């Protein structure tokens, strides 16, 4: 009896040790796998963030350069500025430029100086903080430029526009001087990341610029901030600097810490529960097993029969459950699919219809570039011109998305606009396609014909109608196709008419063409949403009316505003 007790305790102890060992090993393996996954995710996130920081910084620098260089040229081309430069008339430069300074200084609180230098780089006049009396780098550049410069114990960004006379000879410089904190603030607004600038001046302590003065100190105190370093471009190599972007890794550190604590807690809980179960239940389990075995022998025959019946019933239940589950999942999938198609299809269809023409224009631009290249006529001027046109098309496509998003959103600002300018925009977008297909676009619009509303939306509506007329002319192979747009005003309001010579609309009733998803074109050529959206734009968004009728030569759309 004593031997059996000792033997029983030995078996129980071995069992406890074995089970706890397996659980511990599995828990450690699980934790290591989880830790590796979290570390990989954190590393991937950090790499992605660094690439994003580089992209945003470069784009921000380009945008700010373009903005202030353009502002400089705008000031140079203002009334009297060029003459004042030639005469070195400081008082006239100050007087004529004061209104512009009052505007731009309010736009950007980090704009420190607005300066004018003569062709020798000598200071004529300035607004804001007094700059250096000479542009030390004036002889290094032939065109307008920008960059960072250490000047008068301050580190600033300079955007320089060169003023030229009628013979394209340099007569002076317009310089914007901006505190580098402006760039840090712009980047933080875009991607919500803190940063600071380190400028290393020889034989002196590093100069640090930051939006919040404690950012660099936080970097040195905490290990939760990972720095990304980007080399900044100075006007010369001596003015190069570093921008330190700080990514807060507290989130990932907390996840790792939480995972570690969870692993320890789970391991302890499982260990305790396992020990209790094995230690106190070991003998009970053995007794239960013995009793169960005896009962099993007695009822083996009955159990076989019961198992056979049970197997049949289980199979039947399983088949029924699987059928019901499959049916329910199929219904759920179909409902979800239809819901996604309904919401996605509408927006994608609208945007695709609106983007069709700009994409065609972009394609033509690329073809023309290829032809220039193949013929050896691809000059910088041609390339810049085509790139500028492509950017306009892309900008229009971007604006199209915003306009679709804002169709039913209140708060948009109305304004009075010239219809001729709106139609000119449409003509610019469609001119290449119309000319390539030998379709004439006649514009008969009074220079002073104005409307109050949303010019971008009206431009889309006119674009839809003109594009639709163009498609019908091509579909019906009309020779010498003509699309005419006219405006006039009478006692009933202001009118815009758009007509063509494509033979008219054959649908009856004719108003049916304004219904959503109705199209007379082949399925590949349209979705039937364009004229419906045109009607929404005119009547719902701009308080106008639109009608269509047939003439002897074709169809005519009449748009009326109060």
Steps between C-alpha positions, in 0.01 A plus 500: 500500500786729592676413175186584300474841671862584424459382143179703462667820627791445267272467198304812604817704546633391165170588339496848658858571395438374148182699449645822648810465285296466182282799595803714582675415172186567296441830682858615436478401132168682467641813662811498280287466186277783612797717594656437157174593324465822700863592435460438127185714491675779690802485266276507192307793644822690568632445146167609352495807723853598395412477130188703565703764685746527209219535248309760700814706567598510130146584390466769767829661394397498131157641580634784716770583245248519217260706712749768600692514172163554329412766758832671422430507127148626565645792692762567230226512234284735705452859392814712530720238671727429203551875437579555868764225481662664196502842674606353838204693639475365857202711603298394194586133559388531861180686413392264221585182693353597836146363423648165397707481818191573709330201337780245499619585853154403628501176299822372655611613847841338437574735206773716652600727212385615157807659336608677181860506374648668194682306229824518700334336799484820708199548724249756370211465742329236711200412714512320832829402663806676360698263271868506404604807298634278220399174335825312545397231254370729223765406242448122533166462323362606162138420575269525797599267784439407861676344795602542862759756608671590827484879520544748785505224762171363370427200284224568241351385173545731200280500187651731235322623186713684242355817347595558135450785256358470148838371378497228765788662684501472879389824670443379854376232736187437707578287806269332751670400827311239703571354843575125461244423771241557227614182321489299822147622572381423144639146521342444842164612360528250213624185678476588873866444579730724704840606371782747553784643295867479596735746332870443566692825501876462508668544838170568677227302669237343274202725425164328551166614355169341599134597519496392865822586683493181709488254206877452475528468878228235500697316234807486723303397810276224370567178313149496356589747222676354194673768287492513118769723356458680166773716355376853427627699204665837563567763238860381515654192661599696811133562570396132484319381810307206643133458577431251778151347485389318816268202489342410833545125558308501828213319331717208387692489828171482689379219275820302563481565873133405506570181305779410742281556806213309341734209429622489858148527643364231269794273578445543875126441474543189286775371729287544813189350343697209359667430831165503683332276246784250480584499870150477645323334216751234414359234734139598423570467131652157549199385700260641248687332220483167678127536566442612144687201364283263701183667382635501150547127502148445633331732253720440198232330295242763586746770415570352158136509417462847643804618309361368177170682547679806622730499199201501268332784688823698523561466129149619430536794736838589354366496146205716605720744689749522216222565251349770721838653571595501132169662406538764772859576402404525133220746580729701720772507234254607229358777718845625586612480138195687376546765766862554401415510132223748560718742696821451307351470154321831517804704601742312274260530207463874556871564535588271207255688279645835606860380459456354155580823316795611717656154463462527122670838512785354706538216250523750214762698693712186547464411131609849397801475732589165345474647149720794599754254642495266201550793261777651712294814567449453873625829644488623858238751392282230342542271799418777752194598299366145482577432867314820591200386294510158662509660845192703410319182398602326822394805700163493327463129577579569865250786508242269340523265800457792740200628305331157504560474872357847561191475275259468795711664768387841622733787573657551158556865418315647205666765286440699183697375202542559128341223293754567226779393735312182596444410133863582425597245762277239335642589159851459633423152632325382181685692229746220422229234468270724297779609265622143451150396399446808280215631715456877511416661835333838442489728805266799477506654848485861607813607692290641786255209533521404869321261735495450875557146624767232489714538186678165536171310510358694203823425312446127566142522379604674176784251459255209532267645236780586253664159551167327442449701177850410388436129562175509300671677207770233495254216547290616205806585286384858442730684262588859587361458852418823679422567868377853576465670839320833534379727778228762521283675757127576486213560739500133597860498619852421380529225239773269374426286193713214373408353161647255249440374147488127584137448391323531834383268779293200392383404850131545586418673720810709447534590872581136569869567422527676839407182688784328688666207321312568178731506200461474124864401472654156506570373852871548443454868407306632798318431823203730447592710801647813332182684400331397825784659697482805271133544591583464872778759472285756317169458680590387852837663558466821295122572507468487123300299246610287207295382202569326172330516162573412138566744217528440127867419532536345841436527875508818709540521878355814663631594845326788681597685819301765681 
